[in-house]
Amino acid sequence: MKVLIVEDEPELSASIVSYLLNEKYQCDTAEDFMQAENKIIDFNYDCVIVDIGLPGGNGLDLIRLVKRMKKNEGIIVISANGALSDKIIGLNLGADDYLAKPFHLSELIARLNAIIRRRNFNGAEVFEHNELRVQVEDKLVFVHDKAIVLNKKELDLLLFLITNRRRVISKSAISQHLSQNESGYYRGYDVVYAHMKNLKRKLADAGCRDYIKTIYGVGYKLDCDEAIS
Amino acid sequence: MKLLAKTSRILLGYAIVVLLVSIPLFYFVIEQLYYQDVDDALRLRKKELTIRTKKLHRERDIALWLAMDNDVKISLSAPPLRDSIYPKLYMDTLAHEMEPYRELATSLQVNHKLYHATIRRSLVESQDLIVGIAEVQGVLLIIMFIGWLLISRSISKKIWQPFDRIIEWLQNYQVDKEQPLINPVSGIVEFDQLNRVVNELVSKNKKAYQDQKNFIENASHEMQTPVAILQSKLDLLIQSKGLTAEQAHHLQSSYEVIERLTHLNQSLLLLSKIENQQFPDLVEVSVKATVTKILKHLEALIDDKPVSLNVEHHGDKMLHGHPVLVEILLSNLITNAVHHTPANGHIYISITDDGFLIENSGTPLPFDDNKLFSRFGKKSTNRHGVGLGLAIAFEISQLYQLKLNYQFKEHIHQFSIRF
């Protein structure tokens, strides 16, 4: 999987690259409009991550370029401007997703995975680890081949853990992920604790071992190394 | 007291004093003038008598002549008299009352004899005249004064019109709304000057406000990218192998700080957007549906705390507004309640056709009630909030002309919105 990261802040760009490496992703970066334009024309990517405010041009024009060339890249917009109207403009131009800065890298990879999944796997992606099996796109969770019922938030949480399974996810990232698309201005980790507790209980009740490790109160990690089959 | 009433009152007092003084003064002056006239007439009469009596030679003629004129009396006298004029009262034999006269006492030489003569003249007519004139004068003064009052009143109304316009304009002036400046031409120098000064002040004020708002927007905006870098670095740092508990603790603190910063930025941006009215797409939003949605999101939290929740629907209201803002308004109130309810406390929500009400148990506010809705008005003891949630709720309710109120009684915090 090849990803192009168009971001003029080298530090942020480097962080994204660093986070995406050791994954199924190969990364390429562009720091200004011209570079990005050339790379989009010359190469094929699975997904392009575009910042809106770029030296030499507007990231929105890169989306137009991709669409004009009828290329098949997925597009994620990252912008400091979280305004709803900008979000709508970006999505209307054909972007697949929109992330307002600052975002967590775990959230970016979750969105990236979702786009790749939609484009490449046709919903057939399955996560399997010992007794636990998750049909990602169907939103079905099995323990010992028996379906268990999770509510939307718990499922969301489990999928988020699975997406970032090789890494530690901060509580702060989980909290933001769970409250995305909701204008709820509730901050704090109580929601995270509540959902995490319920998820763990439901998995344990069905006879699943506890794969979710707490990392010193700073975050969580799904402790397994099975690849997606 | 109105300016016009104040000036009128002072002038009225002055006019009354002038009136009271002028009527007797006038009377006195006319009286003096008249007396002079009468006295001149008396002296003339004396001259006439002197000339005429020269022709009289006999005592009998004098007596006869004198009998003809009631107003002249002559008697023999030894020493010559100097002329003197004085007022005197005489009995009117017809009317049987005392009447005022002016009398001239003098000496007359008739037939080498010295007579003492008194010549008098009635003042009855003059007195009536003087009173009459004084009355007319008084009435004229009063009419003039009333006329002046009415005219000044009607003129004042017209003259003060530009002033009233400025006041009205200033009353309706809001620094965050776009409004045309007041028309600076009234034709009256003072008001034009006032207009100009007000316009200058307002423009300066507006510019300061605009600059401040731009600053907040730009600052909030520009901060997003550095914060994003910082957050991404932490996301990488947290992956470190062999992370110690102490390092993790520092990491967690940093995450929290970044979160607060992010939340602060978002809230400030949201506030300035609400103030800029950047949420123009108005639709009908159901209060009931929005509340249900919010509660669903908070379900786990409410169950976990634990807090008992009681929701009553006695109707619904379709609010004409932006769905995001309506949701923020309601969710800020609800999450605020959830947050501040102690464990095992209770929350009560009621939705009716004309209002939304949320109550939660708790201890009294540790700060003044009226700081509740102000920005950063209260010292937040809560690490996750930045104290802007209620300010945002208040701003949204203002925008949609809803009445958001708070009261605390019997250990119950109550927020109500009247639609």
Interface residues (C-beta under 8 A of the other chain):
Chain A: E9 E11 L12 S15 I16 S18 Y19 A80 N81 G82 A83 L84 S85 A100 K101 P102 F103 H104 L105 S106 K153 R167 V168 S170 K171 S172 A173 S175 S179 E182 S183 G184 Y185 Y186 R187 G188 D190 V191 Y193 A194 H195 K197 N198 I215 Y216 G217 V218 G219
Chain B: H221 E222 Q224 T225 V227 A228 I229 L230 Q231 S232 K233 L234 D235 L236 I238 Q239 L243 T244 A245 A248 H249 L251 Q252 Y255 E256 I258 E259 R260 T262 H263 Q266 S267 L269 K273 Q278 I294 H297 L298 A300 L301 D303 D304 K305 V324 E327 I328 S331 N332 T335 V338 H339 N382 R383 H384 G385 G389 I392
